[in-house]
Amino acid sequence: MSAAREALRRGLAAGVLLLSSAASACPMCMSTQESNRAAYIAGSLLLTLLPLGMLIGLAVYLRRRMREQEREDDAARTATARATPSP
């Protein structure tokens, strides 16, 4: 049984290696037309930068919100310290 599994694994590995050259990403990726190539690059950039922009936007928002909260906390502490009579 072990020899049969090993033979199957080797056969599958050989098949993947031999057939991988036929598996192009898509016809547009391998196109020789410049307009198709430019559209592919633009689409790739959009799909790469959009999530990054969303994460950066979220980080900026959270940072601003945290700073606002710290300012509010500092103002509350200052007001409490001024309202408390000193001995």
C-alpha positions in Angstrom: 0.0 0.0 0.0 2.8 2.4 0.8 4.5 1.8 -2.5 1.3 2.5 -4.4 0.8 5.8 -2.6 4.4 6.8 -3.3 4.0 6.0 -7.0 0.8 8.0 -7.0 2.5 10.9 -5.4 5.4 10.8 -7.8 3.0 10.6 -10.7 0.9 13.5 -9.6 4.1 15.6 -9.0 5.4 14.7 -12.5 2.0 15.6 -14.0 1.9 19.0 -12.3 5.4 19.8 -13.4 4.8 18.7 -17.0 1.4 20.5 -17.3 2.3 23.7 -15.5 3.7 25.4 -18.6 0.2 25.1 -20.2 -1.5 26.8 -17.3 -1.1 30.5 -18.1 -2.9 32.9 -15.8 -5.3 34.1 -18.5 -5.3 35.1 -22.1 -5.2 38.8 -21.2 -2.0 38.3 -19.1 -0.1 36.9 -22.1 -1.5 39.3 -24.7 0.8 41.1 -27.0 -1.5 44.1 -27.4 -0.3 47.0 -25.4 -3.8 48.2 -24.5 -4.6 44.8 -22.9 -1.3 44.8 -21.0 -1.9 48.3 -19.7 -5.5 47.3 -18.6 -4.1 44.3 -16.8 -1.4 46.3 -15.0 -4.0 49.0 -14.0 -6.4 46.4 -12.7 -3.6 44.7 -10.7 -2.6 48.0 -9.2 -6.2 48.9 -8.3 -6.7 45.5 -6.6 -3.4 45.8 -4.7 -3.7 49.5 -3.6 -7.4 49.5 -2.7 -7.1 47.2 0.3 -3.9 49.0 1.4 -5.7 52.3 1.2 -8.5 51.0 3.3 -6.2 49.8 5.9 -4.2 53.0 6.0 -7.4 55.0 6.2 -8.6 52.9 9.1 -5.3 53.3 10.9 -5.4 57.1 10.4 -9.0 57.2 11.7 -8.2 55.2 14.8 -5.1 57.3 15.5 -7.1 60.5 15.3 -9.9 59.1 17.4 -7.4 57.9 20.1 -5.7 61.4 20.2 -9.1 63.1 20.6 -10.0 60.7 23.4 -6.6 61.4 25.1 -7.3 65.2 24.8 -10.7 64.8 26.3 -9.3 62.7 29.2 -6.6 65.3 29.8 -9.2 68.1 29.8 -11.4 66.2 32.3 -8.4 65.6 34.6 -7.4 69.2 34.4 -11.0 70.4 35.2 -11.2 67.9 38.1 -7.9 69.1 39.4 -9.0 72.8 39.3 -12.3 72.1 40.9 -10.8 70.2 43.8 -9.9 72.6 46.6 -6.3 72.4 47.7 -5.7 71.9 51.5 
